[in-house]
C-alpha cells in the first residue's frame, strides 16, 4: 500500500472513531444530592422529578394523568446529615422507567426527601413509614420533608449531564384550624391505636354545631358522620356570600367556568338551610384519621394499620357525643360519604350494624372484589393485562363519561412503586392493600399482586374476600346481619364512573334484591352517564350535587328515625325552630 493511502485510511478510521464516540450516550450520569448538615434525616424515599415546564415546581406536577411529568425514586436508610447521595441511575421511574431513556430537551429538575419514621408495632414488627404531619399524607407538601430549588438542565444527544442538587428547604408546619361559633375542632389520643403503633396516635374531627346550640342545653342531638378523605377543616359551610372580588376560575374536570364562585355560593346556601326554622338540628362531623399509609384509615380494623374501626366507633364518636350532647345511641347515628367515604360508610355500617342506623354510600370504592374496578382478584391471573394468547392489552383504570381512557392499572401501580415500595406510596392501590391485606413477615402489608408484573396472589385475595369483600360478607352472613341492616343500606353510583366502580355496585344490587327474610328494604340508584362521584341527585349535575352532601340525605334520615327509633326515644328536644 502506498504511503498516502496509509495516511488516508488512518484519517478515515480516526474520523469514524470520533463520530462513534460523539453519537454514543453517556452510560452513567453522576447526580449528587446533599442533605442539610444540621438536620437528622436517617430514612426515607428520595424522589427526583423532571418537568418540561416551570409552570409549577416539579414536585407538584406528578400524577396519574396524561399531563404528568417524570419521577424517579430510591430508598435511603441510615443516612448521615450532610452526607452526599449519589442518585441510583438504575432507579425505577414513571412514566419513563429508565433515566437513560429520557428524551433530549430542557428539563426543570427537583429532588425531595420523603422522611420515614420508625414504628415498633405491638405485633413485634419494626417498620419505617411516613408519619402524617397534618397535611393528609401528601408527599409533596408534608411538613418536615426536604426539597431542593429546581434547576434547569439540558439533555443532549449524548445523554444527561452531571449535576448536583441540595435539599436546603424544609416544608413548614401546617397551622391547625381555629374554632368558630359554628365549627369546633376535636383531637383525642386513641389508646387502642397508640398501643398498636407503639407511640401516641391521635384522632380528630371537625364538628358543625346546630343553630343555637348554647341556647338549648336541654337538647340532645342525632349525629351525621361525613366520611371521606382527610379534611383540613369542615368544608362546604360559610356564613357569608361569595367574595365580591373573587376572580372566576375554570374547572377542567366539570368544564364549568367560575366553579370557585359556585362552591362559595353553595357553602353559603347550606349555611342558610342549616339556620332555617324547619331544618332538623343535627351534629355533623368530618373525621381526621390519617395513617402512615394514606390520608385516612378506611375506618375499619386492619392487620397493618391497627384497630381504626374500633377506635373511631368506641373512642372518638362517644367522646364527641359526650362533649356536644349527642344522643349517643345507634338509632341516632348516620353515615354518608363518596368514593373512599362511600366505601367507609357502607363498610362501617356492615362491620358495626348495631352502632349506626343507616348509610348513604355514593360512588363507593369496590364493594365486590369480583369487580375490583375491572379485575376479578379471585379468577384473573394478572391485574395489568387481559388474558390473551397473542395480544397485549392493558387493563384501563380511568375513563371519562365517553369512555376515553387516560390511565391503566399498570401505570397507576408503577407510579406508586416509584413513590414508595412496601405499600408506602400513600396512593390508592397501596391503601387498599394496607387496609385489606394480612401483615407480612416484614411487618408490611402482603401484596395482592406483584407490583411490577401484576401477577395476582390468590392466597392474599382469599384473605381479602373473607374480611373486606362487602358483597361476599353480606351474602355469607345475611342470616345474622339481615335484620340488623334492614332499611339501612343506600348506594348510589354513576353508570360511567371514572374508575368503573359501578360494576361492583351492579353485583351488590343483584344480591340485595335477592334477599329474603328479610328483604334489605334499602335503595340502589344510578346516574345516567354520570361520572365519579354521583351521589343520588337525579335533578342536578354532578358538580352541584357533590356540594350538597350535608343536606341531601336529611329527608331520608328523618324518615328512617321516625320509622326505627325505639319507644321512649328523644324525638323532640332537638327539633326546636329558634
C-alpha positions in Angstrom: 0.0 0.0 0.0 1.3 3.5 -0.9 2.2 5.9 2.0 -0.5 8.5 1.1 -3.1 5.7 1.1 -2.0 4.6 4.6 -2.5 8.1 5.8 -5.9 8.4 4.2 -7.1 5.2 5.9 -5.7 6.4 9.2 -7.8 9.6 8.9 -10.9 7.6 7.9 -10.6 5.3 10.9 -9.9 8.2 13.3 -12.9 10.2 11.9 -15.1 7.1 12.3 -14.0 6.5 15.8 -14.6 10.2 16.8 -18.1 10.1 15.2 -19.0 6.9 17.1 -17.8 8.4 20.4 -19.8 11.6 19.7 -23.0 9.7 19.0 -22.7 7.4 22.0 -24.8 8.2 25.0 -23.2 8.5 28.4 -23.7 5.2 30.2 -23.7 6.8 33.7 -24.7 10.2 34.9 -23.4 11.4 38.2 -26.3 13.0 40.1 -25.2 14.2 43.6 -27.8 15.2 46.2 -26.8 16.6 49.6 -28.9 16.9 52.7 -28.6 19.6 55.4 -25.8 19.1 57.9 -27.9 20.4 60.8 -30.8 18.0 60.2 -31.1 14.3 61.1 -32.7 12.6 58.1 -32.0 8.9 58.5 -34.6 7.1 56.5 -36.9 7.8 53.7 -37.7 7.9 50.0 -35.5 10.1 47.8 -37.5 11.4 44.8 -36.1 13.0 41.7 -38.5 14.9 39.4 -38.1 16.1 35.9 -40.5 18.6 34.3 -40.6 20.0 30.8 -42.1 23.3 32.1 -41.7 25.6 35.1 -45.4 26.5 35.4 -45.3 24.9 38.9 -42.5 23.3 40.9 -41.8 19.8 39.5 -43.0 18.2 42.8 -46.5 19.5 42.1 -46.6 18.1 38.5 -46.7 14.3 39.3 -50.0 12.5 38.8 -51.5 9.5 37.1 -53.0 11.5 34.2 -51.7 12.4 30.7 -50.1 15.6 31.8 -47.8 14.0 34.4 -44.1 14.8 34.4 -41.4 12.2 35.2 -40.4 10.8 38.6 -37.7 8.5 39.9 -37.4 7.1 43.4 -34.9 5.2 45.7 -34.9 4.2 49.3 -32.5 5.8 51.8 -31.5 4.1 55.0 -29.3 5.2 57.9 -28.3 8.4 56.2 -26.0 10.8 58.0 -26.7 14.5 58.0 -24.8 16.4 55.2 -23.8 13.1 53.5 -23.7 13.2 49.8 -26.1 10.8 48.0 -25.4 9.6 44.5 -28.7 9.0 42.9 -29.0 5.5 41.6 -29.0 5.6 37.8 -30.8 2.3 37.8 -33.7 3.6 40.0 -37.1 2.9 38.6 -39.1 5.8 37.1 -42.5 6.8 36.0 -43.7 7.1 33.2 -40.2 6.8 31.7 -38.8 3.8 33.5 -35.1 4.4 32.9 -33.2 7.7 33.4 -31.2 6.9 30.2 -34.4 6.9 28.2 -35.4 10.5 28.9 -35.8 12.3 25.6 -33.3 15.1 24.7 -34.5 18.6 25.7 -34.7 21.1 28.5 -35.9 19.9 31.9 -36.5 21.5 35.3 -35.2 19.1 38.0 -36.0 18.9 41.7 -35.3 16.5 44.5 -37.4 15.7 47.5 -36.7 13.6 50.6 -39.9 12.0 51.9 -39.0 11.3 55.6 -39.8 7.9 57.2 -40.1 7.3 60.9 -39.6 4.1 62.8 -42.6 2.3 64.4 -42.3 -0.6 66.9 -45.6 -2.3 66.4 -47.5 -4.3 69.0 -47.2 -7.2 66.6 -43.5 -7.3 67.2 -42.5 -5.9 63.9 -40.5 -2.7 63.3 -41.5 -0.7 60.2 -40.4 2.6 58.6 -43.2 4.7 57.3 -44.0 8.4 56.6 -45.9 9.9 59.5 -48.7 12.2 58.6 -47.9 15.7 59.7 -51.2 17.5 59.4 -51.3 17.5 55.6 -53.3 14.3 54.9 -50.4 12.1 53.8 -49.3 14.1 50.8 -45.6 13.5 50.0 -45.1 16.8 48.0 -46.3 19.0 50.9 -45.7 17.1 54.0 -44.2 19.2 56.8 -40.6 18.1 57.6 -39.8 16.8 54.1 -36.8 18.4 52.5 -36.6 19.6 48.9 -34.3 21.4 46.5 -34.7 24.5 44.4 -35.4 23.4 40.8 -32.6 23.8 38.3 -32.7 23.7 34.6 -30.6 21.1 32.7 -30.3 20.2 29.0 -30.3 16.6 28.0 -28.5 16.3 24.7 -28.0 13.6 22.1 -25.1 12.4 24.3 -27.3 11.9 27.3 -27.8 13.6 30.6 -25.1 15.9 32.1 -23.8 15.5 35.6 -25.5 17.8 38.1 -25.9 18.4 41.8 -28.9 19.4 44.0 -29.1 20.5 47.6 -32.0 19.7 49.8 -31.8 23.0 51.6 -35.5 23.8 52.0 -38.0 22.3 54.5 -41.8 22.2 54.1 -43.1 24.2 57.1 -45.6 23.1 59.7 -49.3 23.5 59.0 -51.3 25.7 61.3 -54.3 23.9 62.8 -57.8 25.4 62.2 -59.3 27.7 64.8 -62.6 27.2 66.5 -65.5 29.4 65.4 -69.0 29.9 66.6 -70.2 27.1 64.4 -67.3 24.7 63.9 -65.3 23.2 66.7 -62.2 21.0 66.4 -61.6 17.9 68.5 -58.4 15.9 68.9 -58.1 12.9 71.3 -55.4 10.3 72.0 -56.6 6.9 71.0 -55.5 4.3 73.5 -56.3 1.5 71.1 -54.2 2.9 68.2 -51.4 4.1 70.5 -51.0 0.5 71.8 -50.8 -0.8 68.2 -48.4 1.7 66.8 -46.1 1.9 69.9 -46.5 5.7 70.2 -49.2 8.2 70.8 -51.7 8.3 67.9 -54.5 10.9 67.8 -57.9 11.1 66.1 -59.5 14.3 65.2 -62.8 15.7 64.0 -64.4 18.9 62.8 -67.8 19.3 64.4 -70.5 21.5 62.9 -72.9 22.7 65.7 -76.6 23.1 65.2 -78.2 26.5 65.3 -78.5 28.0 68.9 -76.6 25.1 70.4 -75.7 27.1 73.5 -79.3 28.3 74.0 -80.8 24.8 74.2 -78.9 22.9 76.9 -81.8 20.5 77.2 -81.3 19.3 73.6 -79.6 16.0 72.7 -78.7 15.6 69.0 -78.5 12.9 66.4 -75.1 12.6 64.7 -74.3 12.6 61.0 -70.8 11.3 60.1 -69.5 12.5 56.8 -66.7 10.1 55.8 -64.1 10.9 53.2 -60.5 12.0 52.5 -58.5 14.0 55.0 -60.4 17.3 55.7 -58.3 20.2 56.7 -61.4 21.9 58.2 -65.1 21.5 57.9 -65.9 22.0 54.3 -68.9 23.4 52.4 -70.0 25.8 55.1 -69.6 29.6 55.1 -71.5 32.3 56.9 -71.1 35.0 54.2 -72.0 35.3 50.5 -69.3 34.7 47.8 -66.4 37.1 47.9 -67.2 40.0 45.6 -63.7 40.3 44.2 -63.2 36.6 43.6 -61.8 36.0 40.1 -63.7 33.2 38.4 -61.7 30.1 37.7 -62.3 27.2 35.3 -62.9 23.6 36.4 -61.3 21.4 33.9 -63.0 18.4 35.5 -66.5 19.7 35.2 -65.9 22.1 32.2 -67.5 24.9 34.3 -66.4 28.5 34.4 -66.4 30.2 37.8 -66.6 27.0 39.8 -64.9 28.7 42.8 -67.8 31.1 42.9 -70.3 28.3 42.7 -68.6 26.5 45.6 -68.7 29.5 47.8 -72.4 30.1 46.9 -73.3 26.5 47.7 -71.5 26.7 51.0 -73.4 29.9 51.9 -76.7 28.3 50.8 -76.0 25.4 53.1 -75.5 27.8 56.0 -78.8 29.4 55.2 -80.6 26.0 55.1 -78.8 25.0 58.3 -80.3 28.0 60.0 -83.8 27.8 58.6 -86.6 27.1 61.1 -87.6 23.7 59.7 -84.2 22.2 59.3 -83.6 19.4 61.8 -80.9 20.1 64.4 -78.0 17.7 64.0 -74.4 17.4 64.8 -72.3 16.8 61.7 -68.7 15.6 61.9 -65.8 15.1 59.5 -63.2 12.8 60.9 -59.4 13.2 60.7 -57.8 9.7 60.8 -54.8 9.7 58.6 -52.3 6.8 58.9 -48.7 6.3 57.8 -50.2 4.7 54.7 -52.8 7.2 53.5 -54.9 10.3 54.2 -57.4 8.2 56.1 -57.6 4.7 57.5 -60.7 3.4 55.7 -62.4 3.4 59.2 -62.1 -0.3 59.8 -59.7 -2.6 61.7 -56.9 -4.0 59.7 -53.7 -6.1 60.2 -51.2 -3.4 59.1 -52.9 -0.2 60.3 -54.5 -1.3 63.5 -58.0 -1.0 65.1 -59.2 2.2 63.5 -62.7 0.9 63.2 -62.9 0.3 67.0 -61.1 3.5 67.8 -63.5 5.7 65.8 -66.6 3.9 66.9 -65.8 3.3 70.5 -63.4 6.1 71.4 -63.8 9.1 69.1 -67.6 9.2 68.5 -68.6 8.6 72.2 -66.2 11.4 73.1 -67.8 13.8 70.6 -71.3 12.9 71.7 -70.4 13.5 75.3 -68.7 16.8 74.6 -71.6 18.1 72.3 -74.6 16.5 73.8 -75.2 13.8 71.2 -77.9 11.3 71.9 -75.3 8.6 71.9 -77.4 5.6 70.6 -77.1 3.6 67.5 -80.5 4.7 66.2 -79.4 8.3 66.2 -76.2 7.9 64.1 -75.9 8.0 60.3 -73.1 7.5 57.9 -72.5 9.0 54.4 -69.8 9.9 52.0 -68.5 9.4 48.5 -65.7 7.4 46.9 -63.4 6.4 49.8 -66.1 7.8 52.1 -68.8 5.8 50.3 -66.9 2.6 51.0 -66.3 3.6 54.6 -70.0 4.4 55.1 -71.1 1.0 53.9 -68.2 -0.9 55.5 -68.7 0.7 58.9 -72.5 0.0 58.7 -71.8 -3.7 57.9 -69.0 -4.1 60.5 -70.9 -2.3 63.3 -74.6 -2.9 62.4 -76.0 -2.0 65.8 -74.0 1.2 66.2 -75.4 3.1 63.2 -78.9 3.5 61.8 -78.2 4.0 58.1 -75.5 4.6 55.4 -75.6 6.5 52.2 -72.7 5.3 50.1 -72.0 7.3 47.0 -69.7 6.0 44.3 -68.1 3.6 46.8 -64.7 2.1 46.2 -65.0 -1.6 45.1 -67.6 -3.2 47.3 -67.3 -6.6 45.5 -63.8 -7.8 44.6 -65.0 -9.8 41.6 -65.2 -6.3 40.2 -62.1 -4.7 41.8 -62.5 -2.0 39.3 -62.0 -4.1 36.2 -60.2 -7.0 37.9 -61.6 -10.2 39.4 -59.0 -10.9 42.0 -60.2 -14.4 42.5 -60.2 -15.6 38.9 -57.9 -13.4 37.0 -54.2 -14.3 36.9 -52.9 -10.8 36.1 -54.2 -7.4 37.1 -52.4 -5.4 34.4 -53.2 -7.4 31.2 -56.3 -9.1 29.7 -55.8 -12.8 29.1 -54.8 -13.5 25.5 -52.6 -15.9 23.6 -51.3 -13.3 21.3 -52.5 -9.8 22.1 -51.1 -7.5 24.8 -53.8 -5.2 26.1 -53.5 -3.3 29.3 -56.5 -3.0 31.7 -57.6 0.6 31.9 -58.1 2.3 35.3 -59.6 5.7 34.4 -62.1 6.9 31.7 -64.4 9.8 31.2 -68.1 9.6 30.5 -67.5 9.0 26.8 -65.1 6.1 27.6 -61.9 7.9 26.8 -59.1 6.3 28.8 -56.4 8.4 30.5 -54.6 5.7 32.6 -54.2 2.0 33.2 -53.9 -0.2 36.3 -50.3 -1.0 35.4 -49.4 2.7 35.1 -51.1 3.7 38.3 -49.3 0.9 40.2 -45.9 1.7 38.7 -46.3 5.3 39.8 -47.0 4.0 43.3 -44.0 1.7 43.2 -41.7 4.7 42.3 -43.2 6.8 45.1 -42.6 4.1 47.7 -42.2 0.3 47.9 -43.8 -1.9 50.6 -47.2 -0.2 50.1 -45.7 3.2 51.2 -46.7 5.4 48.3 -49.7 7.0 50.1 -51.8 6.3 47.0 -55.0 4.4 46.1 -53.9 0.9 45.3 -51.5 0.8 48.2 -54.0 1.9 50.8 -56.4 -0.8 49.6 -53.6 -3.2 50.2 -52.7 -1.7 53.6 -56.3 -2.0 54.7 -57.3 -5.4 53.2 -54.1 -7.5 53.3 -52.7 -9.7 56.0 -49.5 -8.4 57.6 -46.3 -9.9 56.0 -43.4 -11.3 57.9 -41.6 -8.0 57.5 -44.5 -6.1 59.1 -45.7 -4.5 55.9 -48.9 -5.5 54.1 -48.7 -8.5 51.8 -49.0 -7.7 48.2 -52.3 -8.6 46.4 -50.2 -8.8 43.3 -46.6 -8.3 42.2 -46.4 -4.5 41.9 -44.2 -4.7 38.8 -45.7 -7.6 36.8 -49.3 -7.6 38.0 -49.4 -11.4 38.9 -52.1 -11.9 41.5 -51.5 -13.7 44.8 -54.8 -15.7 45.3 -53.9 -16.6 48.9 -54.0 -12.9 49.7 -57.1 -12.5 47.6 -58.9 -15.1 49.7 -58.0 -13.2 52.9 -59.5 -10.0 51.3 -62.6 -12.0 50.4 -63.2 -13.2 53.9 -62.6 -9.9 55.7 -63.4 -7.0 53.4 -65.4 -8.1 50.3 -68.6 -6.4 51.4 -70.9 -8.1 49.0 -69.5 -11.5 49.9 -69.7 -10.8 53.6 -73.3 -9.7 53.3 -74.2 -12.8 51.4 -72.2 -15.1 53.7 -73.7 -13.6 56.9 -77.1 -12.4 55.8 -78.8 -14.7 58.3 -77.1 -12.8 61.1 -76.9 -9.3 59.6 -80.0 -9.1 57.6 -82.4 -8.0 60.3 -79.8 -5.6 61.8 -79.3 -3.9 58.3 -82.9 -3.9 57.1 -83.6 -0.4 55.8 -80.1 0.9 56.4 -78.3 0.4 53.1 -78.4 3.1 50.3 -76.0 3.0 47.4 -75.6 5.5 44.5 -73.2 5.4 41.6 -72.9 6.9 38.1 -73.1 4.3 35.3 -70.0 5.9 33.8 -68.0 6.1 37.0 -64.4 7.2 36.0 -62.9 4.2 37.9 -65.5 1.6 36.9 -66.9 1.4 40.4 -70.4 0.9 39.1 -69.5 -2.7 38.1 -69.2 -3.7 41.8 -72.5 -1.8 42.6 -74.3 -3.9 39.9 -73.4 -7.2 41.6 -74.1 -5.8 45.1 -77.6 -4.7 43.8 -78.2 -8.1 42.4 -77.5 -9.7 45.8 -79.5 -7.1 47.8 -82.5 -7.5 45.5 -82.4 -11.3 46.0 -82.5 -11.0 49.8 -85.4 -12.5 51.7 -86.2 -13.0 55.4 -85.6 -10.1 55.5 -85.6 -8.2 52.2 -83.0 -5.4 52.6 -85.5 -2.6 52.2 -82.9 -0.1 51.1 -82.0 1.7 47.8 -79.6 1.4 44.9 -79.7 4.1 42.2 -77.6 5.1 39.2 -76.9 8.3 37.4 -77.2 8.2 33.6 -73.7 8.9 32.0 -72.7 10.3 35.4 -69.0 10.2 36.4 -67.4 9.9 39.7 -68.8 10.8 42.3 -72.5 10.8 41.6 -74.5 10.7 44.9 -78.1 10.1 44.1 -79.3 13.5 42.9 -81.3 13.0 39.7 -82.1 16.7 39.4 -78.8 18.4 39.4 -75.4 17.9 37.6 -72.6 16.2 39.5 -70.6 19.5 40.0 -73.6 20.8 42.0 -74.8 17.7 43.9 -71.3 16.9 45.2 -71.5 20.1 47.1 -74.8 19.2 48.9 -73.9 16.0 50.8 -74.6 17.6 54.2 -78.2 18.3 53.4 -79.4 16.0 50.6 -79.9 12.9 52.7 -81.6 14.6 55.6 -85.2 13.8 54.5 -84.3 10.1 54.2 -82.6 10.2 57.6 -85.7 11.9 59.2 -87.9 9.2 57.7 -85.6 6.5 59.0 -85.6 8.0 62.5 -89.4 8.1 62.5 -89.7 4.5 61.5 -87.0 3.0 63.6 -86.4 5.0 66.8 -87.2 2.8 69.9 -90.1 3.5 72.2 -89.3 6.4 74.5 -86.6 7.8 72.3 -85.9 11.5 72.3 -87.5 12.8 69.1 -88.3 16.4 70.3 -85.6 18.1 72.2 -83.5 18.6 69.0 -86.5 19.7 66.8 -86.6 23.3 68.1 -87.1 26.1 65.5 -85.3 29.0 67.1 
